[in-house]
Amino acid sequence: MDLHTLTLTQAKEKLAKKEISSVELTRAYLDRIKTLDQKLNAFVTVTEDEALKNAEHADKLIAHGEDLPLLGIPLAIKDNFSTKGIRTTASSKVLDTYVPPFDSTVVKRLKDAGMVMLGKANMDAWAHGSSTETSDFGTTKNPWNTDFLPGGSSGGSAAAVAANESVASIGSETAGSIRQPASWCGVVGLKPTYGRVSRYGVVAMASSTDSPGPITKTVEDSARILQILAGVDVHDATTSPTQPENYVAAIRDSIQGITIGISDDYREGVDPEVQAKIDEAIKVYERLGAKIKNIKLFSPKYAIAVYTILQRSEVSSNLARYDGIRYGNDRSHFGDEAKRRVMLGTYTLSAGYYDAYYKKAQKVRTIIVEDFTTAFKDVDIIISATSPSAALPLGSSKNHPMFGEMADILVEPSSIAGLPGINIPVGLTQAGLPVGMQIMGPQWSEKKILQVAQKFEEETEFHTLKPSL
Amino acid sequence: MRGNLSTRLLRHNTPRNDKKLNMKIDVKHIAKLANLPLSVDEEKKFEQQLADTLNYIEELNEVNTEGIEITPQVTGLENVLEEDTVRPSLTQDEATANAKNSHNGFFIVPAILEENA
């Protein structure tokens, strides 16, 4: 069998039964990367030597009866997570030689769980974008059709999983950066509640919404990784002391009696072909006995404006630290997108404009938060398309300063409100590109979201569709 | 907000009326505040692009926010404190390892004061 097709759950079982070794598994993925990645460009850095060394170590531990959740499992990590001793660029030339002296909390937890890191995944520079076209290390190609974009900013992470270049990967989402590339690449992408997973050691974008999370081949794999990442961290004061639930154990629990909200406000402007797939998916839930309820939600178009102001403002502050003195190159190395965002944020935070922009946006954010709170009194979860369209052709983001915001219009409101959401694949367009559906829930409802996603996966075969490469 | 993504993007980039065309950012001034070195060509390019983005976010004015409080954070957590205990940290060598210029465990920074003649 082809080892690179294994899901995390399958690989773990085969490793435990000693049917395969971590070295074999890791080599299979490294070979796959060697064959495909010149074409796809999903990785900025491949850490072959370290990976094989760690795989050997994992095999020794397995031989000694050790059992850790990720022991010997090869993963790709988005290049904005600090990795001790391994170059971390955030796909920007400003950091092209930066080697962190510490691990981000996410990476530390994955290492403690036994992960074998394959390398660092490509992304939009500084996570600014939804295409990977702002990467200073070239655009990642969509494995389903290399003339198309993978989405972003976690485009490398999503493409790597879709192309079987990795068992699973880690991405980060500020507003769409996990769900949208997962949608365009036909894989599962979970954006946890803000504060569920530590941001410590992640190259900061918008600190009030940044949320790391897993990109995987299946929903169960997603639950397994979230279980490792979730929880309070002394290094990130915004992580919640609320105990994470047991996502893995509860994933197959019944969703009997659940009420699913759908909203016309989330259908507006959605490509009819995409919406048709979402409607078919909703019928699957209806068949399973779920109650479907039409609800009114605050128009997502205002979320774009709120997000643009909050994000640009926080970006201008977060990117102020890059002075080329302590590490990295000087500020002349920023690409166009980072420059645009820093300048707009500097403007919206500057004297005389702060109230009109930043404060106004924070007030509308309150409306969005309350709108969801009201909605979740009537429904358990909300379902919509993840992105208004399937993947767009290469070059689509060029000269469109608002490209990302438009591609992420349907995920921005929930991101601004700090809510969790998951993308799952629900079919292909006639052109053969994946369509993604998102399931959103109230704060800390990861368990429920995963259960609802799991039910769909059990009823359908869409998650087994793979690009021919 | 109708039509597919590409047509919406295109429409967005077409200023909708003359009044909105007047929204301008003093790019030179903002670039100075943000410490970003820009060429003259870049200044021109960014001026138009930033004006386009500003035009878009003006849509927020359609939303009535009278009497509404701000939401600076969504976790509800306040005053998260920890014990101030001594614990291992980076050595000076580790902390300065990525610097282009360092000396004896210190960063060398550009001079900001001039010597009085």
Interface residues (C-beta under 8 A of the other chain):
Chain A: T97 Y98 V99 P101 F102 Y194 G195 S208 V234 A237 T238 S240 E268 G269 D271 K301 Y302 I304 A305 V306 T308 I309 S316 A320 D323 G324 I325 R326 Y327 G328 R331 S332 F334 D336 K339 R340 V342 M343 L344 T346 Y347 S350 Y357 K359 K360 A361 Q362 K363 V364 R365 T366 I367 V369 P388 S389 L392 S396 N399 H400 P401 M402 F403 M406 A407 A417 G418 Q443
Chain B: M1 R2 G3 N4 L5 S6 R8 L9 H12 N13 I25 V27 I30 A31 L33 A34 N35 L36 P37 L38 E42 F46 Q49 L50 D52 T53 L54 Y56 I57 E58 E59 L60 N61 E62 V63 T65 I68 E69 I70 T71 P72 Q73 V74 T75 L77 V80 E82 L90 E94 A95 T96 A97 N98 A99 K100 N101 F107 V109 P110
